[in-house]
Amino acid sequence: MKSSNRKQTETGLIVNEKVNVDRKLLKMIRAMLHDMTTNGIDKATQRHFNMKGEVETKHRAKFINRLEGYINFIGQVRGKNDEFYFKQKTSF
């Protein structure tokens, strides 16, 4: 048993006092959105998948679907009224 000041995870979720998601995931989502709005969808897709050269339509769609899935996952775990979820969903 872990002490209450340590991160307690179960199936990828943090379960200390309330169910939450890992901070690393939140930072990754924020970084993906920032990269997409700053540099464009093609550059963000290249960086996310570590690609060189031309970005195909299927990779672009996969990046967008993955980002939307991460954001929706946050909404599912934290709730649709959560400030982080709402901010990321509106900027998406």
Secondary structure, 3 states (H helix, E strand, C coil): CCCCCCCCEECCEECCCCCEECHHHHHHHHHHHHHHHHHCHHHHHHHHHCCCCCCCHHHHHHHHHHHHHHHHHHHHHHCCCCHHHHHHHHHC
